[in-house]
């Protein structure tokens, strides 16, 4: 729904369905129930997740028209699309395959540009919309620096080709669409600082001559157009895991003039090893599920930072008293504690407080997708869970609460 704080929505990646028929069926079941509780008297925005397979079906004229008619009849609108997982997001094992194909692969650019065509058709008039995407690639697809640099260069070239498409769409339709690139631990852009270095040192210098040659822009306008169409996807869970939710994040965004395409409203799992270290490690084992990657960034009592590609590796390495772990496990945002564990809700509140002051983005998208892999005692029915997430988000934004 559209509020003074922006569009409040959630990502439909929680609902299964790789085909459009299957996913649309899930939307028909769940969205009206959620809207009835969250936005009964005004249109409700959707953060739509489309697999490659679903996008190929939806782009057909009759399918797109049917969906548009349903949206209008049920009083929904699409404000953004999640283009991170290309396919297989609900298979038994996802792990690093979620990055495939990456931005060095032609399939990724074709998929993303298809999503932008769909978004162009679905986006309400006078609104901006974005497609979120992977942080170029997964860091460990390559084993040496040279191969990583080649992959990064090719990925940057393809992002610039997408930028050209977005500028052409704006010229033809007046609609502003943006690609929202999402840093994630162990991604090629694994943290906010990596993202900024790539953006300022790789993307902007490479984009300027292309835009100047293609459109006749001067360097200043080329920079404005790049920053308008290539934005940060600020996933709070990810930046909490990398310990980057702090004043530096906000000051750098302002200093560099970088836009936030969307805030993915999310919390990570946090563990403070005060006492009974062995018991805490044992209690973490149910979170070591086999579907998604759960990267861990630990800070030792001496201030040393250690990173692990997945939770099982961190559990094998063990912990010491006074260590702290941040775990890439999207836990419900309305809970601050999980028994003996914590969430990074404090970091989320910090971002939302800053947003209330400075309006960081026009889209706030709840992105808790791990409901079905949470330990059983933390699971709730999906509709009830999503409603409670959105109610908590709206309540915090409308309150005087801050960090």
C-alpha positions in Angstrom: 0.0 0.0 0.0 1.2 3.5 -0.6 1.9 5.5 2.5 3.7 8.6 3.5 6.8 6.3 4.0 6.6 4.8 0.5 5.1 1.6 -0.8 4.8 -1.1 1.9 4.8 -4.5 0.4 6.3 -8.0 0.6 8.1 -10.2 -1.8 6.1 -13.1 -3.2 9.2 -15.3 -3.3 7.8 -17.0 -0.2 5.0 -18.5 -2.4 6.1 -21.5 -4.5 5.5 -21.9 -8.2 8.2 -21.9 -10.8 5.6 -21.8 -13.6 3.4 -18.8 -14.0 0.3 -20.9 -13.7 1.4 -22.4 -10.4 2.6 -19.0 -9.0 -0.5 -17.1 -10.1 -2.6 -19.8 -8.3 -0.7 -19.1 -5.1 -1.2 -15.4 -5.5 -4.9 -15.9 -6.0 -5.1 -17.8 -2.8 -3.0 -15.7 -0.5 -3.0 -12.1 -1.6 -6.7 -11.4 -1.0 -6.4 -12.8 2.5 -3.4 -10.6 3.3 -5.0 -7.5 1.7 -8.1 -7.9 3.7 -6.1 -7.4 6.9 -3.4 -5.0 5.7 -5.0 -2.8 3.1 -8.8 -3.4 3.0 -9.7 0.1 1.7 -6.9 1.0 -0.7 -4.9 -0.7 -3.4 -2.1 -2.9 -2.2 1.3 -3.1 -3.9 3.0 -6.4 -4.7 6.7 -7.2 -4.8 6.4 -9.8 -7.5 8.9 -12.7 -7.8 9.0 -14.2 -11.3 11.2 -17.2 -12.3 12.7 -17.3 -15.8 10.1 -19.9 -16.7 7.2 -17.8 -15.3 8.4 -14.7 -17.1 8.4 -16.4 -20.4 4.8 -17.4 -19.9 3.6 -14.1 -18.5 5.1 -12.0 -21.3 2.6 -13.6 -23.7 -0.1 -11.1 -24.4 -3.1 -13.1 -23.2 -1.4 -14.0 -19.9 -0.3 -10.5 -19.2 -3.7 -9.1 -19.9 -5.3 -11.7 -17.7 -3.0 -10.7 -14.8 -3.6 -7.0 -15.4 -7.3 -7.5 -15.3 -7.0 -9.6 -12.0 -4.9 -6.9 -10.4 -7.4 -4.2 -11.3 -10.4 -6.3 -10.1 -8.7 -7.2 -6.8 -7.2 -3.7 -6.3 -3.5 -4.7 -6.4 -0.6 -3.2 -8.3 3.0 -4.3 -9.0 5.6 -1.9 -7.7 8.7 -4.1 -8.1 10.0 -7.4 -9.3 12.5 -9.7 -7.6 14.9 -10.9 -10.3 17.5 -12.4 -8.0 16.6 -16.1 -8.2 16.4 -17.1 -11.9 14.8 -20.4 -11.1 14.5 -23.3 -8.7 14.0 -21.2 -5.6 11.8 -23.8 -4.0 13.8 -26.9 -4.9 15.2 -29.1 -2.1 18.6 -27.6 -2.4 19.3 -24.1 -3.7 22.5 -22.9 -2.1 24.9 -21.1 -4.4 22.8 -22.1 -7.5 20.7 -19.1 -6.7 23.4 -17.0 -8.4 23.2 -18.9 -11.6 23.2 -17.6 -14.3 25.2 -14.7 -13.1 25.7 -11.3 -14.9 28.5 -12.7 -17.1 25.9 -15.0 -18.7 23.7 -13.8 -21.6 20.8 -15.6 -20.0 20.8 -13.3 -17.0 20.6 -10.1 -19.1 17.8 -11.6 -21.3 15.8 -12.6 -18.2 16.3 -9.2 -16.5 15.3 -7.2 -19.5 12.2 -9.4 -19.9 11.3 -8.6 -16.3 11.6 -4.9 -17.1 9.3 -5.2 -20.1 6.7 -6.9 -17.8 7.2 -4.2 -15.1 6.8 -1.5 -17.6 3.4 -2.8 -18.5 2.3 -3.4 -14.9 3.7 -0.4 -13.2 1.0 2.2 -12.3 1.2 5.6 -14.0 3.5 8.2 -12.3 5.3 5.6 -10.3 8.9 4.3 -10.4 9.7 0.6 -10.1 12.7 -1.6 -9.9 14.0 -5.1 -10.5 16.3 -6.5 -7.8 19.2 -8.7 -8.9 22.3 -10.6 -7.8 25.6 -8.9 -6.8 27.1 -9.7 -10.2 28.0 -13.3 -9.2 29.1 -15.7 -6.4 32.6 -15.1 -5.2 33.6 -18.7 -5.2 32.6 -19.6 -8.8 36.2 -18.7 -9.6 39.4 -19.8 -7.8 41.7 -17.0 -8.8 41.7 -13.2 -9.0 42.2 -13.1 -12.7 39.2 -15.2 -13.5 37.1 -13.1 -11.0 38.2 -9.9 -12.7 37.2 -11.2 -16.1 33.8 -12.2 -14.8 33.4 -8.9 -13.1 34.3 -7.0 -16.3 31.9 -9.0 -18.4 29.1 -8.6 -15.7 29.7 -4.8 -15.7 29.4 -4.7 -19.5 26.0 -6.5 -19.4 24.7 -4.2 -16.6 25.6 -1.2 -18.8 23.6 -2.8 -21.7 20.7 -3.1 -19.3 21.2 0.6 -18.4 20.8 1.5 -22.1 17.5 -0.4 -22.2 16.2 1.4 -19.1 17.1 4.8 -20.6 15.4 3.9 -23.8 12.3 2.9 -21.9 12.2 6.2 -20.1 12.6 8.1 -23.3 9.7 6.2 -24.9 7.3 6.0 -22.1 8.3 8.5 -19.4 8.6 5.6 -16.9 11.6 5.4 -14.6 12.7 1.9 -14.1 15.8 0.9 -12.1 18.0 -2.1 -11.5 18.5 -2.7 -7.8 21.8 -4.6 -7.2 21.8 -6.5 -3.9 25.1 -7.0 -2.0 25.2 -10.3 -0.1 27.9 -12.1 1.9 30.1 -14.1 -0.5 28.7 -12.4 -3.5 31.1 -10.8 -5.9 29.8 -7.6 -4.2 29.8 -9.1 -0.8 29.1 -6.0 1.3 28.1 -2.4 1.0 31.8 -1.3 0.7 32.4 -3.7 -2.1 29.3 -2.4 -3.8 30.4 1.2 -3.5 34.0 0.5 -4.8 32.6 -1.4 -7.8 30.0 1.3 -8.5 32.4 4.2 -8.4 35.6 2.5 -9.8 34.1 0.1 -12.4 30.5 0.9 -13.3 30.6 4.7 -13.6 33.9 5.0 -15.6 32.8 2.3 -17.9 29.2 3.6 -18.4 30.1 7.2 -19.2 31.7 6.7 -22.7 28.9 4.3 -23.7 26.2 6.7 -22.8 28.0 9.7 -24.4 28.4 7.7 -27.6 24.9 6.2 -27.6 22.9 9.3 -26.6 25.3 12.2 -26.8 25.1 12.8 -23.1 27.8 14.9 -21.4 29.6 13.4 -18.5 27.4 15.0 -15.8 24.2 13.9 -17.4 25.6 10.4 -18.0 26.4 10.2 -14.3 22.9 11.4 -13.4 21.3 8.8 -15.7 23.4 5.9 -14.3 22.6 6.8 -10.7 18.9 7.1 -11.6 18.7 3.7 -13.2 21.3 1.6 -11.3 20.6 1.6 -7.6 21.3 -0.2 -4.4 19.0 -2.9 -3.1 19.4 -2.4 0.6 18.8 -5.8 2.2 19.0 -5.0 5.9 19.6 -8.7 6.8 22.6 -8.8 4.5 24.2 -5.6 5.7 23.5 -6.5 9.4 25.4 -9.8 8.8 28.4 -7.8 7.5 28.1 -5.3 10.4 27.5 -2.4 8.1 24.3 -0.9 9.4 25.8 2.2 10.9 26.1 5.9 10.3 28.8 5.4 7.6 26.2 3.6 5.4 23.9 6.5 5.4 26.6 9.2 5.1 28.1 7.4 2.1 24.8 7.2 0.3 24.4 10.9 0.7 28.0 11.8 -0.2 28.0 9.8 -3.4 24.4 10.6 -4.4 23.6 6.9 -4.7 19.9 6.0 -4.8 18.3 3.1 -2.9 16.0 1.3 -5.2 14.3 -0.6 -2.4 14.8 -1.4 1.2 14.4 -5.2 1.8 13.0 -5.2 5.3 14.6 -8.2 6.9 16.4 -9.5 9.9 19.3 -11.9 10.4 19.9 -14.3 13.2 22.4 -13.1 15.9 24.1 -15.1 18.5 26.1 -13.8 21.5 28.2 -16.5 23.1 28.2 -15.4 26.8 27.9 -18.7 28.6 27.3 -22.3 27.7 29.0 -22.1 24.4 28.5 -25.8 23.6 24.8 -25.7 24.3 24.4 -22.7 22.1 26.2 -24.3 19.2 24.0 -27.4 19.6 20.9 -25.3 19.6 21.9 -23.8 16.3 21.9 -27.1 14.5 18.2 -26.9 13.5 19.0 -23.7 11.6 21.6 -25.6 9.5 19.1 -26.6 6.9 20.0 -27.8 3.5 18.1 -25.5 1.1 19.6 -22.1 1.4 23.0 -20.6 2.0 23.5 -19.3 5.5 26.7 -17.4 5.5 28.2 -16.5 8.9 30.3 -13.5 9.9 31.8 -13.8 13.4 33.5 -11.2 15.5 35.7 -12.7 18.2 36.2 -11.3 21.6 39.5 -9.8 20.3 37.8 -8.0 17.5 38.9 -10.4 14.7 36.4 -10.9 11.9 35.9 -14.4 10.5 33.6 -15.4 7.6 32.2 -18.8 6.8 30.5 -19.8 3.5 27.7 -21.7 5.4 26.5 -22.3 8.9 27.7 -25.9 9.0 31.3 -24.7 8.5 30.9 -22.2 11.3 29.5 -24.9 13.6 32.4 -27.2 12.7 34.9 -24.4 13.6 33.2 -23.7 16.9 33.0 -20.6 19.0 34.5 -19.1 22.1 33.0 -17.1 24.9 32.2 -13.5 24.0 32.2 -14.2 20.3 29.3 -12.9 18.3 27.8 -14.4 15.1 25.6 -12.9 12.5 24.0 -15.6 10.4 22.4 -15.0 7.0 19.1 -16.6 7.9 16.0 -14.4 7.2 14.1 -14.6 10.5 10.7 -12.9 11.1 11.1 -9.1 11.6 8.5 -8.9 14.4 10.6 -11.0 16.8 13.6 -9.6 18.6 14.6 -12.9 20.3 14.4 -16.6 19.4 14.8 -18.4 22.7 18.5 -18.0 23.6 19.2 -16.3 20.2 18.7 -12.7 19.0 17.7 -11.2 15.7 19.2 -8.1 14.1 15.9 -6.3 14.7 17.9 -3.4 16.3 19.8 -2.8 13.0 16.5 -3.0 11.1 15.0 -0.3 13.4 18.1 1.8 12.8 17.5 1.7 9.0 13.8 2.4 9.4 14.5 5.3 11.7 16.8 6.8 9.2 14.2 6.2 6.5 11.6 8.1 8.5 14.0 11.1 8.7 15.4 11.0 5.1 13.1 8.8 3.0 15.8 6.5 1.7 13.6 4.7 -0.8 10.1 4.6 -2.3 9.8 0.9 -1.8 9.9 -1.0 1.5 9.6 -4.7 0.8 9.4 -7.3 3.6 11.6 -10.2 2.5 11.3 -13.1 4.9 11.3 -16.2 2.8 12.6 -18.9 5.2 9.3 -19.7 6.9 9.2 -23.3 5.8 12.7 -24.0 6.9 12.6 -22.3 10.3 12.7 -24.7 13.3 9.2 -26.0 13.9 8.6 -24.0 17.0 9.2 -20.7 15.1 6.8 -21.5 12.2 3.3 -19.9 11.8 0.8 -20.2 9.0 2.1 -18.3 6.0 -0.7 -15.7 5.7 -0.7 -15.0 9.4 3.1 -14.6 9.3 3.1 -12.1 6.4 0.3 -10.1 8.0 2.1 -9.9 11.2 5.3 -8.8 9.5 3.5 -6.0 7.6 1.6 -4.9 10.7 4.8 -4.6 12.6 6.5 -2.6 9.9 3.6 -0.2 9.6 3.3 0.2 13.3 7.0 1.0 13.7 6.9 3.5 10.9 3.8 5.2 12.3 5.1 5.3 15.9 7.5 7.7 17.5 9.9 4.8 18.1 13.5 5.2 17.0 17.0 3.9 17.7 
